């Protein structure tokens, strides 16, 4: 954690992650949101994949496939599922629901849409759709009483190869269709006089390649008996009112899926067969026409077909939608079949397939979702990927590096994709913070002290968006949870530090070097009585040292390398081949210079013309003058002086806070400097100091030493934040 007013850095920790089930936080718990920067950076494309059920809520995701009549509905279904051509088209009588439904498995096998016709004449809509599809073959379902010879001739004018699958009645037609499916050991049985049961099972039967055979409620037709020859299993759809017990007892390997009514039968098909439900088709349960042709499209999209009343969702249907968290629907038919009110109550979203890699990309001021390399949809400036519920069983792996739970919002931020882990229960947020701020292997009492400090630090930001990096508190989501740090959070739930009844600024750093520091000495302002400067006997006084060359690029040596050119007049001869002597320090200083007036410029550090700082206690003022050259990478031009030579520019570092930012907090770990020397023999400065961080408040290493010596977390907090109350 950096303080809110100053910078510090903590030891990089290698964490052992323990992933385990947990009890979800209560919905009423306070929450906090986290902008993910630390492990993401600035990217225009971020990959993610999920485990569990996730969806992107999208009011425009649901669609209605309707038309002025059932012929138009069939055509619109065809256009939705077969956008260019189709090798085969199946045509059925618009009144013969049994023919169309029995043909669904054959249509799926042939990848063929089902279109409808009058018995004696093709409609204009059907004719035009056949032309658009330009099939090589058309299959007519039913005898000449269902589809006349005249219709057959009209089709032959459009397509040369026209076949017919007929029979003496609907039972025989279904039997003959089954012959064209090929062999299977299983068949589906439904009542041939009642459409809802056959309608609901048609997508499943089509997908699995099982024939749909028809029966009477009290008698098994001869054709159906013949079709069952060689079958080992029979799936019976409907209760005894649809397929009576006497018929049921004649069937091989029988299993029944029934229900109190047609709506429950449709939902029980999904439940008992454990069908995927990332999307569902919805049709009226009162008439068959709208849904006749939708069954094949449902099978193509691996979606079940559910039934509804026109004006309201039946309880069974609503219950399944809720239980399965179905996010996306295709509604078959117009508002007379499924009202606008019913459609408006349906969940609407883009389902996310688990264990599939998706990408969120920034393009033309939009966020665009890709599934692998396939573009899914442009989703504007922000969208949210939501789990069906907040649980460890629903997780997102983001950017191939970190795992998160809960809502993940993606936003556009200066052209980059910026994820925000939204509305995390506050105590769960701490479980993702504590193991990143203190090693989970440390003593439990130290971890408890760290937890209380982290909770107090962020308590005022409940309900807000905070960052996940060291400018606030390091948070890396569910993937960093550990049983021991979870225990520390759970055993201190809700506890914070207050002074005179008000929350304190619970600052902490890795090591204070043996001396805690006052907030006023580091950041100015009013001294806070609970953040005094005092000796700390528990801090291990972690020492650091840094040697810095005064000259980073020797211009005289540079001239010797290229005697034929003036090095300052012709920098292009050496610019890309010469580096500074102290690469780590120079890299950090260059980053600081870019943040302070030279953004996107190419910089070379020449050296330091001045370099002084105080010692003995925490140094405050410095006088460090950094000299550097600049090149514009867009134009390729160098910043030159009036003599047409490289212009030596400079920046002054006037205090240790800026120094630590410029040199890198990993190089200058603290402002507690024990010695500062210059060695003229090697033209370099040496800095020796103690501590790691700003030194204000709790020393994490000191807390560990106290815990190891038997101190409780309350004693640790009282030592580092004197005069505070824990409640």
Buried (B, 14 or more C-beta within 10 A) or exposed (E): BBBEBBBBBBBEBEBEEBBEEBEBBEEEBBBBBBBBBBBBEEBEBBBBBBBBBBBBBBEEBBBBBBBEBBBBBBBBBBBBBBEEEBEBBBBBBBBBBBBBBBBBBBBBBBEBBBBBBBBEEBBEBBBEBBEBBEBEBBBBBBBBEBBBEBBBEBBEEBBEEBEBBBBEBBBBBBBBBBEBBEEBEBBBBBBBEBBBBBBBBBBBBBBBBBBBBBBBBEEBBEBBBBBBEEBEBBBBBBBBEBBBEEBBEBBBEBEBBBBEBBBBBBBBBBBEEEBBBBBBBBBBBEBBBBBBBBBBBBBBBBBBBBBBBBEEBBEBBBBBBEEBBBBBBBBBBBBEBBBEEBBEEBBBBBBBBBEEBBBBBBEEEEBBBBBEEEEBBBBEEEBBBBBBEBBBBBBBBBBEEBBBBBBBBBBBBEEBBBBBBBBBBBBBBBBBBBBBBBBBBBBBBBBBBBBBBBBBBBBEBEEEEBBBBBBBBBBBBBBBBBEBBBBBBEEBEEBBBBBEEEBBBBBBBBBBBBBBBBBBBBBEEEEBBBBBBBEBEBBBBBBBEBBBBBBBBBBEEBBEEBEEBBBBEBBEBBBEEBEBBBEEBBBBBBBBBBEEEBEEBBBBBBBBEBBEBBBEBBBBEBEBBBBBBBBEEEEEEBBBEEEEBBBBBEBEBEBBBBBBBBBBBBBBBBBBBBEBEEEEEEEBBBBBBBBBBBBBBBBBBBBBBBBEEEBBBBBBBBBBBBEBBBE
